[in-house]
Amino acid sequence: MAFSWVSLFLSCVSPIPAHAFASAFFITGYWWKMHANKVLRLRFGIGGVAVVTPFGKLYGLFNAKWLYIISNVIFMAASALCGAAPNMNAMIVGRVFAGAGGNGMYLGVLTLLSVNTTNKERPIYLSLV
């Protein structure tokens, strides 16, 4: 259970604008390229929105634990790509996949909490997410 809270925290920390700005600044080397900040934030959301329906269907068909782990691996690999991005295009692709993996983790936490709690406990745990 602690692993899911840690990964949920990591998925929430990733889209912080300061992180996107610092990444754009260090990759481009120019502080006046502020449009890169907007592009990076937007791509994280696009990646997340693109996988809501497929992940929702997959969590209904397959084992939720393994889908959650796969989503976590996707998110971590994309975050590593963002950290090692040699140019802005690699950073944007990494942010798209990080958004997809982060959204998969979020849906996984909701699914796993709904399946593994009783009707009395469920509102308490889901309110923490």
Backbone hydrogen bonds, N-H to C=O, Kabsch-Sander energy under -0.5 kcal/mol:
donor,donor_aa,acceptor,acceptor_aa,energy
5,W,1,M,-1.5
6,V,2,A,-2.3
7,S,3,F,-2.4
8,L,4,S,-2.0
9,F,5,W,-2.2
10,L,6,V,-2.3
11,S,7,S,-2.1
12,C,8,L,-1.6
13,V,9,F,-2.0
14,S,10,L,-1.4
16,I,13,V,-1.5
19,H,16,I,-0.7
20,A,16,I,-1.7
21,F,17,P,-2.8
22,A,18,A,-2.6
23,S,19,H,-2.4
24,A,20,A,-2.4
25,F,21,F,-2.5
26,F,22,A,-2.5
27,I,23,S,-2.2
28,T,24,A,-2.2
29,G,25,F,-2.3
33,K,30,Y,-0.9
34,M,32,W,-1.6
36,A,33,K,-1.2
37,N,34,M,-1.0
38,K,34,M,-1.0
39,V,35,H,-2.3
40,L,36,A,-2.4
41,R,37,N,-1.9
42,L,38,K,-2.3
43,R,39,V,-2.2
44,F,40,L,-1.3
45,G,41,R,-1.3
46,I,42,L,-2.2
47,G,43,R,-2.2
48,G,44,F,-1.7
49,V,45,G,-2.7
50,A,46,I,-2.1
51,V,47,G,-0.6
51,V,48,G,-0.7
52,V,49,V,-1.0
55,F,51,V,-2.3
56,G,52,V,-2.2
57,K,53,T,-2.2
58,L,54,P,-2.7
59,Y,55,F,-2.8
60,G,56,G,-0.9
61,L,57,K,-1.2
62,F,58,L,-2.9
67,L,63,N,-1.8
68,Y,64,A,-2.2
69,I,65,K,-2.0
70,I,66,W,-2.5
71,S,67,L,-2.4
72,N,68,Y,-2.2
73,V,69,I,-2.3
74,I,70,I,-2.4
75,F,71,S,-2.4
76,M,72,N,-2.5
77,A,73,V,-2.7
78,A,74,I,-2.4
79,S,75,F,-2.2
80,A,76,M,-2.2
81,L,77,A,-2.1
82,C,78,A,-2.3
83,G,79,S,-2.2
84,A,80,A,-1.7
85,A,82,C,-1.0
91,M,87,N,-1.5
92,I,88,M,-2.4
93,V,89,N,-2.2
94,G,90,A,-2.3
95,R,91,M,-2.2
96,V,92,I,-2.0
97,F,93,V,-2.1
98,A,94,G,-2.2
99,G,95,R,-2.2
100,A,96,V,-1.9
101,G,97,F,-2.6
102,G,98,A,-2.7
103,N,99,G,-2.2
104,G,100,A,-2.0
105,M,101,G,-2.1
106,Y,102,G,-2.2
107,L,103,N,-2.5
108,G,104,G,-1.9
109,V,105,M,-2.5
110,L,106,Y,-2.1
111,T,107,L,-2.3
112,L,108,G,-3.2
113,L,109,V,-2.5
114,S,110,L,-2.0
115,V,111,T,-2.2
116,N,112,L,-2.2
117,T,113,L,-0.7
122,R,118,T,-2.3
124,I,121,E,-0.7
125,Y,121,E,-1.9
126,L,122,R,-2.7
127,S,123,P,-1.5
128,L,124,I,-0.7
128,L,125,Y,-0.7
129,V,125,Y,-0.7
